[in-house]
């Protein structure tokens, strides 16, 4: 649907006509003696044909004025109503990027991949699907830091996750500090919407805040925490001359603490041993923290003022060029007569 934002500006369209028909002031100018009056009179008779173009020139000027007025009225195209998800939850995702996330105990299409690469795949899809939530990303190793603040821009959050590499925050694990940082960011949000998902493959080995203490702070601030213990229970390693043996790469995972954190804050603890289980966990999270289905509608507005403005500019160039040619011709004719 087409409309003008300020249609009352169209009242200015006849303004040039009012100015044109205003009575001219009478001027008593001194007479001017022209020695070559006869030659000028001859040129004047030759230029009578140009007077018929005066109306065309005036019409061009009025069209330029009309285009400028229409541009000032800001023509707009208003599109069809578009549904927009209503505000959902404020959900922070804390991802462990300590040195142990290098372990290649995950399988994807028959190939061994690092734990962090598996997280990027599954958590990336989870981020894309949370359409009505404000999402944020916390990364933690020896230190914890906010990689992406709470935002509706899911694409940017996912991009920052995909660009994450092990070692950005050190090789140890500061679970408590990561929770504390998340609480600081969530505490200013509505109580019922504060959600934190913590994914780790180890135990708290760094930081100033103990995980249980952090969970107590989260409980006071009404932050619900879901914890995910990630990593396979078995992994075959090659010892060269001594052959292969089976080890538990998740021996350092502190499930007791992770479960206690979830229980204290009203969340749940999940164990993910492979990609499939991690994907199922995130589907479960989508059910536990459903995405709001209520939608708001808005009509996209596209401004079109640059079209009449461009037309005014083009007509101005044409009018200026035509005026230049019209004034040069009599001058050249006068020079020819004088010679």
Secondary structure, 3 states (H helix, E strand, C coil): CEEECCHHHHHHCCHHHHHHCCCCCCCCCCCCCCCCHHHHHHHHHHCHHHHCCHHHHHHHHHHHHHHHHHHHCCEEEEEEEEEEECCCCEEEEEEECCHHHHCCCEEECCEEECHHHHHHHHHHHHHHHCCCCEEEEEEECCCEEEEEEEECCHHHHHHHHHCCCCCCCCCCCCHHHHHHHHHHHHCCCCHHHEEEEEEECCCCCCCCCCHHHHHHHHHHCCCEEEEEEECCCCEEEECHHHCEEEECCCCCCCHHHHHHHHHHHCCCEEEECCHHHHHHHHHHHHHHCCCCCCEEEEEEEEECHHHHHHHHHHHHHHHHHHHHHHHHHHHHHHHHHHC
